[in-house]
Amino acid sequence: MEKMIYEKMQSVFVDIFDDNNIKLTPQMTAKDIDDWDSLNHINLIVSLEKEFSIKFAASEVQQLENVGAMVKLIEKKLNFKNSN
Amino acid sequence: MEILDYPFDSAQLIRKKKSILKELHNYDTQLEKKIAFLGSSSTQEIAEFTKIFAKKNKIKLHSYESLYGRYYEDALFSNEELNKFHPDIAYIHTGWRDANLPDRYNFSNEEINTRAEETINRFEKMWSALKERFNCEIIQNNFEQPPFRPLGNLEFVHHCGVVNYINKLNLLLSERLKNFTWIKINDIHYLSAKIGLDNWHDINTWAQYKYALKYEAIPSLSFQISNIINGVVGKSKKVCVLDLDNTLWGGVIGDDHIDQIKLGPNFPVGEIYSEFQEYVTRLKSRGVLLAIASKNQEENALKGLAHPHSRLKPSDFSVIEAHWEPKSTSLKNIASTLDLNVDSMVFIDDNPAEREIIKQQCPSSTVLNIDSNAEGYLKMLDQSGFFETTHLTNEDLKRSELYAQRKEILREANNWDNYSDYLKSLQMKLLISPINHGNLERVVQLINKTNQFNLRTKRYTETDVMKMLSSSNYQTYTAILQDKFSDHGLISIIILKIEKEIAFIDTFLMSCRVLKRGVEIALMKQVIDFCEGRGVSTIVGEYIPTEKNQMVKNLYEELMFSMFQPHTPDQSIGIGTGVDSKSVHWKLEIGQSQFPSQSQNNKYQHFLEIVFL
């Protein structure tokens, strides 16, 4: 599951930042990618929601400190979705 | 870039935005405009996508955006940065949150009416201030329905209902705009209904990022704005080129019996084609020219249009190309018959192979992305926004009639051995007047869409032209041509910029459908007479070559001007400013010229009766 999430997430990052060299790691934050500003952040969140067919709540988005936290949140949401 | 064609996938556009921007970067640009986004909510992404769609239409937009919460002050009082930016276009991005919605259900009718009036007055202040300060075009959102209805369905009827109030406000807005004809409305009331209010409103996007609409709805909004901009700068399409078999009816007219042709109420799919024909008729009525490009014998094509349920008749089409030549040839023939460019055409054909040929052979034309199912045609054509216009002029309403008369004239011309006799028989009248409020709309339309007989191809907005009118340095001419067949309307414009003893021809253009009538000679004679009276010694003309204006390459020579090299580019009269070395300069010394007696087409002007308005 985690591997699948990383792979899909990687493809979203590659598109959003138009950079084939991006390799996601759990510790990665906005500081590590040049173009990861507030505007691209919205594009990223919206595109991740679309990719995984999930919705982030406003309170959840505020708490994402790095890529690893994003993956955990997505995994939690997918598990919840699948169990329903 | 097909990813940007309607119906685009908004989620895909958001995700691929960066690579789209990269690809568009090298797209050629035909004109540049400055647009200020004045929003009561965030506009950043709206601006980005508007620029993307505009760039695809070959318009490069530079943008200014109000700081959050400052749009009203920006519009009313401006600021240093906005002053410096000096927008050509201001887009006021507002919506239901700016409507001052009633929040109780015990207001009197009068209180509600006052509330609505005051809301619109507040907007009017912005329009007036922007107009006064920047003389810019203004695009204004109307109001969409809010995401709630406390009173349920009764909202529609009750005078305190928010639904009732929004409808009232929009009606009031449209009434008020009759006095503000320069405001272009951006109908988000329609757009939000079209994509669905559930896909438009999103409390999360508002709460977190202060966007007044759902993030995925932004490309649709920007697409609509970019279509309005096309209308403002005169880049909308003019001709709808249609295939016949399986496009205007179901079946093949050359093979099937007329009873088997699917059109009208006898076949389910016939209803679909009827509705599409009905729609195309509406397009014609609003000034879009219709043409046929069909691989058929002409008699078969006409047989199909004579079908008892065919809403479209042969006379509705300005050109009918029915033969077995490639359709790219048909398209070029249509263009030359109408004296229009292929890039003003939209091509509609159910056959993907034909669409592909046109895409390759006539890349500047627009091919409607339909699949082969008739039910999609109308929606695709309607929602693509090709024909967006900001006004409906009298010319628009009469356009296809004018072209029909023109066809008649051309036919008649072939019956004359002597062209002069023919011109004489036309009993032409040329009505000359300066540019004024009465003809401004048409003038701006011509300035922005004339490509062929256009010496400098400078595009101006209504605002730009108004500025010239208010300066004593400018002298303007317009000409209306009438003959026994038709009133051609306003067909030519000259704008002179006068600096001391030099008159520079800033704009000289003519609609191609009145070529070889002597109009340009008669007008130049007026220009020279005026210059003599004003103490001008030299008239300077410039030819800036484009892909499309080869036909006037030698015009100044024909008008007895002599070529020269400007030694010191004189900024004040615009010679050599921002122009590459390809432009050619011409001058005519007052009192020393052989014009018009020696010019080769001089005799033509004698058949024109000149009337000053």
HADDOCK unambig.tbl for C-alpha pairs under 7 A between the chains (distance, minus, plus):
assign (segid A and resid 15 and name CA) (segid B and resid 15 and name CA) 6.01 0.50 0.50
assign (segid A and resid 15 and name CA) (segid B and resid 16 and name CA) 5.49 0.50 0.50
assign (segid A and resid 16 and name CA) (segid B and resid 15 and name CA) 5.36 0.50 0.50
assign (segid A and resid 16 and name CA) (segid B and resid 16 and name CA) 6.07 0.50 0.50
assign (segid A and resid 16 and name CA) (segid B and resid 18 and name CA) 6.45 0.50 0.50
assign (segid A and resid 17 and name CA) (segid B and resid 18 and name CA) 6.57 0.50 0.50
assign (segid A and resid 18 and name CA) (segid B and resid 18 and name CA) 5.86 0.50 0.50
assign (segid A and resid 18 and name CA) (segid B and resid 19 and name CA) 5.84 0.50 0.50
assign (segid A and resid 43 and name CA) (segid B and resid 14 and name CA) 6.19 0.50 0.50
assign (segid A and resid 43 and name CA) (segid B and resid 15 and name CA) 6.61 0.50 0.50
assign (segid A and resid 47 and name CA) (segid B and resid 11 and name CA) 6.77 0.50 0.50
assign (segid A and resid 47 and name CA) (segid B and resid 15 and name CA) 5.83 0.50 0.50
assign (segid A and resid 58 and name CA) (segid B and resid 204 and name CA) 6.27 0.50 0.50
assign (segid A and resid 58 and name CA) (segid B and resid 208 and name CA) 6.76 0.50 0.50
